[in-house]
Amino acid sequence: IEAVKASLYRLVVGYPSACLLGGLLGLLAGLSKKFALYLRSLIAILQSIPPITWIPFFIILFGFGDIPIILVIVIASFFPMALSVMNGTEGVNRTHLEVAKVLGAAQGQLLRKVYLPETLPSFITGAQVAFGNAWRSLISSEMVGSAASGLGFNISFAGEVAQMKDVLMYIVVIGTIAIFFDLIILERIKRRLLKWRYLGEKE
C-alpha cells in the first residue's frame, strides 16, 4: 500500500502539471507560427531522448527522492500533449474563425468560443497518450533507484532477491492501476467532455 501511495503521489503531481503546461504551450504554438517552430524543435529533442536518461542529471541537481522522478514524468508527458494540442489548434476550421470575426468576436472570445471547443478532442487525445508515457516513465524511474519507495522500486528489489511471487504481484498491480486510470477514469472524463460524440451509444 505504501508503494502504491508513493507512486500515485508522483503521478498526481507530475502528470497534471505536464498536461497543463503542454496544453497551454501547444495552444500558444497553434496561434503563433514563430513560437510553433521553437516548440516543434523542443518536442523533437524530447522525443529523441528516452525520458529515463534524464534521471542521472536530475539526481545530480536535486538528489535522490521524488523531484527527479516527477520531472521525468513531466518531460515524458509534455511532448505528446503539446504536439496534439498544437496540431489541433492549427487545424481549427477557418470558416468558423471568419464567421466569428464577422460577428465581431474579440481575440478572447475567439479563444473561448472557437479555439478551445475545437481543440478539446485533441487535448483529451494528448492526455491519454501522455498518461501512458507518464506511467511507464514513473515505474522505470523508480526501478533505477532514484527513490527508495514506489512500485518500480519494489519490483526491482523483489527481482534482485529472486522473489518471483512478489515480482508477478507487482506486475499485476502496475497493470491494474494503468488500466483503471486509462480505461475508466480518463475514458469517463472523455465521454463526459465529448458526450455529443456518444449520444447514439447505449450505456
MOGI-V320550 format. One record per pair of residues at least 6 apart in sequence whose ideal C-beta (glycine too) atoms are under 8 Angstrom apart, sorted by the first residue. I is the first residue (numbers start at 1). GAP is how many residues later the second one is. Records with the same first field share a line. If there is no record, write none. Layout:
BEGIN
I=GAP ; GAP
END
This chain:
BEGIN
2=147
3=146 ; 147 ; 148 ; 150 ; 151 ; 167
4=147 ; 169 ; 173
6=141 ; 143 ; 144 ; 145
7=131 ; 132 ; 135 ; 143 ; 144 ; 145 ; 170
8=169
9=57
10=56 ; 59 ; 60 ; 63 ; 128 ; 140
11=62 ; 123 ; 124 ; 127
13=53 ; 57 ; 60
14=55 ; 56 ; 57 ; 58 ; 59 ; 60 ; 63 ; 120 ; 124
15=58 ; 62 ; 115 ; 116 ; 119
17=53 ; 57
18=55 ; 56 ; 57 ; 58 ; 59 ; 60 ; 63 ; 112 ; 116
19=58 ; 62 ; 107 ; 108 ; 111
21=53 ; 57 ; 60 ; 61
22=55 ; 56 ; 57 ; 58 ; 59 ; 60 ; 63 ; 104 ; 108
23=58 ; 59 ; 62 ; 100 ; 103
25=14 ; 57 ; 61
26=13 ; 55 ; 56 ; 57 ; 58 ; 59 ; 60 ; 62 ; 63 ; 100
27=58 ; 59 ; 62 ; 88 ; 92
28=7
29=6 ; 7 ; 9 ; 10 ; 11 ; 53 ; 57 ; 60
30=6 ; 55 ; 56 ; 57 ; 58 ; 59 ; 60 ; 62 ; 85 ; 89
31=58 ; 84
36=50 ; 54
39=43 ; 47
40=46
42=37
43=36 ; 39 ; 40
46=29 ; 32 ; 33
47=32
51=21 ; 22 ; 24 ; 25 ; 82 ; 86 ; 89 ; 90
52=20 ; 85 ; 88 ; 89 ; 92
54=14 ; 17 ; 18 ; 21
55=13 ; 14 ; 17 ; 86 ; 89 ; 91
58=9 ; 10 ; 13 ; 14 ; 88
59=9 ; 87
61=7
62=6 ; 9
64=81 ; 82 ; 83 ; 84
65=81 ; 82
66=81
68=73 ; 78 ; 79
69=69 ; 72 ; 73 ; 77 ; 78 ; 81
72=65 ; 66 ; 69
73=61 ; 64 ; 65 ; 68
75=62
76=54 ; 57 ; 58 ; 60 ; 61
77=53 ; 54 ; 56 ; 57 ; 60
78=52
80=46 ; 49 ; 50 ; 53
81=42 ; 45 ; 46 ; 48 ; 49
82=44
83=43
84=38 ; 39 ; 41 ; 42 ; 45
85=34 ; 37 ; 38 ; 41
87=35
88=30 ; 31 ; 33 ; 34 ; 35
89=26 ; 30 ; 33
91=31
92=22 ; 23 ; 26 ; 27
93=25
96=18 ; 22
97=13 ; 17
100=9 ; 10 ; 13 ; 14
101=9
105=8 ; 9
120=73 ; 74
121=73
124=62 ; 65 ; 66 ; 69 ; 70
127=59
128=54 ; 58 ; 62
131=50 ; 51 ; 55
132=46 ; 50
135=42 ; 43 ; 46
138=12 ; 14
139=11 ; 12 ; 13 ; 16 ; 35
140=12
141=6 ; 11
142=7 ; 8 ; 9 ; 10 ; 11 ; 14
143=9 ; 10 ; 12 ; 13
144=12
145=8 ; 11
147=6
151=19 ; 22 ; 23 ; 26
154=12 ; 16
155=11 ; 12 ; 15 ; 16 ; 19
158=8 ; 9 ; 12
159=8
191=7
END
